[in-house]
Amino acid sequence: MPTKLKEFLQRWLITTVAVLVATHIVKGIHYDDWQGLIVATLVLGLLNAFLRPVLMFLSLPLVVFTLGFFIFIINALLLYLVGQMKHFHVDTFGAAFWGGLVISIVSLILNSLTGTGNARVTVRRGKKPPPDKPDTGSGPVIDV
């Protein structure tokens, strides 16, 4: 299987699980059948890939002014648009907001666990110099 296709399927599966969790947690987000859920997550992935960067660019001053809070509004707007489909429903913009927040958190956790996505958390520990050698200043800036 080509690497790009594998990455796409992993992201689609993670998005599907995240949307499924959101449908169980947030009142006002529901689907009629599994096909509706699968198609909705595919459409949400496509909107996130193509429309979200355009919206982020156009609203960049507002994103900066609100210290990033407006990104949640963009996520809610995209989820609300997907909720207008035939077999996937988002009742209110408030449900879309909370659903977008749940989807973001679940996706972040699943991406971290599976190693997909761009988010990385690393912890590095440096060695302390032996006591008989002077500190050269090339060690870690913050020693914990």
Summary of the structure (lengths in Angstrom):
residues: 144
radius of gyration: 20.5
end to end distance: 43.8
largest distance: 73.0
contacts: 365
relative contact order: 0.15
helix: 62%
strand: 4%
